[in-house]
Every structure is written in C-alpha cells, then in structure tokens.
Amino acid sequence: MDGDDLGSVTSRERDKLPPISGAPGRKAKPPLPTPGSLINTLHHRQLQLRDADMPTAPLDLKHVCELPPIGSLARPKQRATIDTLPPEVKAPFPCDPVIPLRTKTTKDFLKEMERAALLGDWREVRDFYLTTFDSFIELNAAFKREANASFDTTEDSGLDAKFVNAVYDSLLQTPQDIQKSVLKGIINSLLREWKGPRTKDDLRAYFILVQNPQYSSTSTYVIYAHLLRQMAALSEADHHFLVHWLKKLPGQRFRQPVERLLQFISTRLFPAEPDEVPPASKCSWWIPSATKVLALFNFYNLTLEHIDFMEEYRTWQHYGNSSRFSFCQFPFILSAALKKAIIQKDSEQQMISRARQSLVSKVSRRQRVDMNLLFLNIRVRRAQLLADSLDELSRKRCDLKKKLRVTFVGEAGLDMGGLTKEWFLLLVRRIFHEDYGMFTYIKESRCHWFSGWKGDNNYSEFQLIGTLMGLAVYNSIALDIHFPLYCYRKLLTPPTDPCDQNALVGMATATLDDMRQIMPELAHGLQELLNFDGNVEEDMCLTFQVSQEELGVVKLYNLKPGGDKIPVTKHNRKEYVQLYVDFLLNKSISKQFAAFYHGFHSVCASDALMLLRPEEVEMLVCGSPQLDMSALQKAAHYKGYGKSDATIRTFWDVVLSFPVDLQKKLLHFVTGSDRVPVGGMADLNFKISRLDAPTDWYERRQYEGSPCRTPVSTRSACPRIAAGRSSNISSSSPSPTRRASALSDPDASAWALATLASPSALVVQQTILLFLNKIILKHPNKLACRSTAVFLKEQRRVRRCR
C-alpha cells in the first residue's frame, strides 16, 4: 500500500469519529496532513539541505500543507502544566510526605518496657522498634513533638529529647532479635533515603540515628559507616543545623556520640584483630567520612598522635584540599600537641636543611668548616642586652632557622638550653617594661597591647619581639608574654607571610567582644552607647573623631573622611562603634603590628601555621595556664631517691597542698614560666636529684669568695629539683643571677630549686614559703636559685624558731 492509499484510508477512518466540540466562538482546527504529504515534505527538505551550496531556486510549495491563518480570536499555544490538566488525566506526583500521628509518650513506652521485662512478652516493644526505625518518616512521627510542624530553626530541633533518650537507654536491654531488627531497619532507611534533597525532617532523622548506642560495637561499623557517609555528604547549611542541635545536648549525651566517633576512627586505624573490620581497600571511605563528621563536633582525636603525622602533613602540602584525603584537611580534630609536633619536625627539617646548605657552601669554597656555622650564635652583654640582641638578629637574619645558642660575654658556660631561656626571659621583661614604651599594660584585662606611639617611625624593635616569639616557637621555649587572644588572631591574618611586602597584614575583623578582652572599660562604654535610649546626638555630643594620648600628647584622628563634622546619632552609632574598635585594634597600630608580624613569620614561615587556631598559637608561645601538679608528680624522675622515700612523699604532699598561686610561683622559678607546655607537665622533664652538699658551703663560699674552694667535709644529703628540656650549665661566674658550678648536674636542667632533706612536712613547707617570699617576690628577675646552702641555712633558722 503506497502513501496515497494509506492517506485515503486514514481519512475515511477519521471521518467516522464524532466531531470535537469546543468553546463558543472557537474555530475548528484544520485537518492534519496525511502521511503521504508528510513524507513528501521531508523529501523536499532533504533535497534543499543537499543543494544548499547551489544557486537558490524558487521553492515548490505545492506539496506543503498550508498553515491556517492566525485569526483575531485565536489564542497562543500555552505550555501544559499539571494544574491545567483535567483531574481524570492527572498522574500521581510526589509531594512532601505527611507524617503519621503517633500518640505514644515516654511514660507509655516505659510502662511497656516494665511489663515486657516482667512478663517476658516483648511483642509490643518489638512492634514499636520495628515501626519507628523503619524509615525517616517514622522516626519523625515517633519523636517529633508536633508531627507536621516545621521547626526550621537552629535553636530547636523539634524533637522530644526525653523520649529519644528513653528509647535508646532501653534498647540495649531488649532481646537480641529486637536489636538486630533495629539495625536492619536503619540500613534499609539509609539506603532508601540515599538520593534526593534533604529536608529538615531528614536532618532530624540523622540527628536521632547518630545517637544510637549500638554503634559502640564493631559489628555495627558497616551500618555506622553508611550513616556517617550520608551525614558527611550533607550541604554546609545542613551541617550548620546539625551542629547547633548537637550543641543543645546535655554534656554526657554530647560526649557519647563523640566517643563513639573517636573509637570508630581509632579501631579503623589500629584494629585489635585483623578480621575485626573489613580490609582497608574495601572501606577506604570510612576514615574520610568519620573525620568530616567529627570536625562538626570540634573535638580532638588523641589517637592520631600515633599515626605517621609527617606523612599526612606532606600529603596535605602536596595535594592540598583536593580529593586526596589527609587528616590535615581537618585541623580541628588534630590535638595541639600533635600540631606542635608537626611544627617541631618541620622546624628541625628546616634547621637541618639550612645547616647543610651552609656546610656545602663552605666545602665548595674550600674553606675551613667551623661547627659554629650549624647554629644561630647570639653573643650579648648583659649591660647592653637589648641593643646587642637587636644587632645580632639583624646581622644574622639568614641564620634564624638554625638551632639557637646564646653566650653572655664575659661569662663562661655552655648553653644546653638554660642560657637560651635566660636570654629570652631577660629580653622579654626589658621590652615589655612600661618605661620602654613599646607596649601598654592594661590592668583590667591583665594583658599587654601595642602602643600607638609612632616615635621616629623605627619599628625594628617591634620586629625584634616578633622574631623572639618566632624563635621561641621554633626552639620550643615558652615565653612569659601576656597578649590577648585577638593578637594571635591578627598573627594568623593571613597565616602565611604574603610575597608582596606591601600587602596589608594583621587586619583581622575586630568586634566589640575583642575590645572587651583588651580594654573592658572602654568596651563597656561603647556598649552603653549602643544601648542608650535618649537623644544620642544631643546628650553624647560625639563626632566621628577620636582622641588618643601618645606620651602625654593628645592627638585627634578622624574615623572616616570629614569625621570631625559628622555627629554620632542613633542611626549611625553602630558604624561609629565599629570604626572606633577597628581604629584602636587595627589601624592605629598597623605599622607596629606589621613589623611584629613579619618578624614572627621570618622564623615561623611554615605551612603548619595554617593548621593552628589562635588559642593554639598562644599555647605554643606561652604554654597553658592550667596546672596539674598530680600529672607532674607522675612524670617526675629521681636520682638517688625512690618514689616511696619519705623526703619525696613529704615534698609532694606539701606542693600538692599549696594553692594555685604558690604552685605557679614554684613552677615559674623552676622553669622560668608559670605556664605548662603544650604537651602537658610530662614535657617538663622534672627531676629530683640527691646531692651531698656541705652544711657550711654557703658561708665558706662567701668568706673565700670563690666557688672552687668549696670544702668537702661536713656534708648532708639534700634533694635538688630541676625541670626543663635540656641540661646543664656549668659556670664559674659569681654573678648573683647564676648558679654556682658546685650545683651543676649534667643530668638536670639549667633551672634548679633546692629544698630540704628533712622528712618533716612542716619544715619543708615553711622553708619553701620563706624561699618563695624572699627570693621570688623580692628578686623577680633572678632566674636561678642560690646554692643548696641557702636552704640549709633557712632550715637551721626555722628549727631555731621552733
């Protein structure tokens, strides 16, 4: 049958159909073209395309179906939507699910549990768990306070927390078949909800499921991993909701999912048995997913201190935050001690590299190799400490990344760490003294802040103090510096020194809360301005101009162009406060802080700084203010004594009974700082050694004037307490700020504190208190203790008083 015959048959069949009734005034549509005419039209179209390059000819339109004219009553064709279709042809369309109503309460559930445990009939409890954990919808139906309410805020998850806690607390008391059915329902619901956008009800379901106590067992890790994978894949906005809901949990309830996460990561990294978890090749996504979720909790994972962290660091340096996973991509889960270890290793590698370059340079020029070229050697005079230090650091800027070694001119001694600490401590106290004018001490906040005085525009000393801080971090030395936390935030803005020396640095966003940390009284006044209900312009009489005193001279500064003519009103007072805070904390000290910033980063130019938070930088520079003398007792070492000796037990009884301020004074004298290193008290290497000191050593030394003539007769055993990282200073200098060589111990630190050998706690306590009052309070700049005989003399005096 050809095309014309097919067209005639189709026409006859169409004539048999009833006419289509339309709206009044609507014209009937013209007949559709027949298949034959359609084929001819397509054939002509192909010929036209083939002959496109040939000269154009008049188009033959005899076989083309003419379109009907567009009349005035014709309406344009509209896109069909589901709303325009008649009800009988509408197809089912997915919409937001309606959560079924569930009326069971916490009280009803607990009654069912009691009845099931008493009678042994678990059918009602089993049905409840099977239904509740079957899907995300059922989870919301069971635990949501109002089934179909939105609860789209971060402040309220909309869940009945007591009911959730009761269900999970009872779950582990149910038979094993119920617990297995819950896990089966969870994995089915996770697989069902894997694709598609997430609603707030889905987030509530994740929030409920992550609190399941069953994930403590390694047998559930496959299901737990799938849950963590879906939570890690959520958007940033969804993570924002989850974080705020998790923060609302009580302390113990919050710690439980965190501990399960930490255990999950630790077990995956270090399984107790080879078959405890699937092979790493089949579950390589477990650790990245769990790490991303743990980052939401903002908790350290101490187990990571046992991994090859330098390999993780190098992977992060090479690949960055790309698809190649590294724990350094999530620095929030790395402990401060681990970050410190990374910085130390990175510093050591840079030290070795710089020393190797110097050595190769000497050898290539056929010059004699001096071992001093491996160190940053600083030679200073005590009388010209600041000037000599500034000159030495300026001349040896290319050696800043070598191991630091300090020598005091005119004083014999080998620096094994003690002289370096003494140099840092003396220099910091000199620079931060109020008479020097570089920093201002604010009593209300007990911290130092940069002076706004411009002086002669010479900021080299600010660069010196920045270099000192960098050297302290680089050489793992804690400084007695009291900067506010905002200073360390500025120090990480940006975290790495930009290549352009003219780029702005340290311009961190300043808020009124930051001002409250530094200048609380001024911040209080600005807050009162924001809360003032009266006429701000007439009552306050303020303009966008502020005054600042510089060495007794008051200077005026405009907060913005023409600020002296712009009054502060109720409408612009927020802008005034913001500009004022930014001026005091950023703009007024921009040049001083830029020099300080470049000095610090000239030593600590490392990608590892990008891993640190401001409070962690503060801990690296100053240590932690939290003391734990019990931890120090556990980490202490003894030479000539045992832990159970009466002298040692009495000493620790006295020290542990001291208030915190006395413990800080004791720690300050022993180590040069009253703060604890990042790694804790164990890093102090606290050691108590037994010495045979003559009872009349101090009097003989003063009489003879030389420590080398110390008599060896009439000796008494005396404990010597030392703490520090490195040992021994031997010195024959009679300087009052140094120890005598008779007390130097090659196994002990440069900072020593001698106490009594008497087992009497009262005598020990009175002697230590007298020592703290006389030596530390009256002579705070003296860095090392007198001889052991000082304490023996105090012992005799105390005994005479008794």
Buried (B, 14 or more C-beta within 10 A) or exposed (E): EEBEEBBEEBEEEEEEEEEEEEEEEEEEEEEEBBEBBBBBBEEBEEEEEEEEEEEEEEEEEEBBBEEEEEEEEEEEEEEEEEEEEEEEEEEEEEEEEEBEEBEBEBEEBBEBBEBBBEEEEBEBBBEBBBBBBBBBBBBBBBBBEEBBEEBEEEEEBBBBBEBBBBBBEBBEEBEEEBBEBBBBBBBEBBEEBEEEEBBBBBBBBBBBBBBBBBBBEBEBBBBBBBBBBBBBEBEEEBBEBBBBBBEBBEEEBBBBBBEBBBBBBBBBBEBEEEEEBBEEEEBEBBBBBBBBBBBBBEBBBBBBBEBEBEEBBBBBBEBEEEEEBBBBBBBBBBBBBBBBBBBBBBBEEBBBEBBEEBBEEBEEEEEEEEEEBBBBBBEBEBEEBBEBBBEBBEEEEEBBBBBBBBBBEEBEBEBBBBBBBBBBBBBBBBBBEEEEEBBBEBEEBEBBBBBBBBEEEEBEBBBBBBBBBBBBBBBBBBBBBBBBBBBBBBBBBBBEBEEEEEEEBBBBEBBBEBBBBBBEEBBBEBBEBEEEEEEBBEEBEBBBBBEBEBEEEEEEBBBEEEBEEBBBBBEBBEBBBBBBBBBBBBBBBBBBBBBBBBBBBBBBBBBBBBBBBBEBBBBBBBBBEEBEBEBBBEBBBBBEBEEEBEBBBBBBEBBEEBEEEBBBBBBBBBBBBBBBBBBBBBBBBBBBBBBEBBBBBBEBBEEEEEBEEBEEEEBBEBBBBBBBBBBBBBBBBEEEBBBBBBBBBEEBBBBBBBBBBBBBBEBBBBBBBBBBEEBBEEEEEBBBBBBBBBBBBBBEEBEEEE
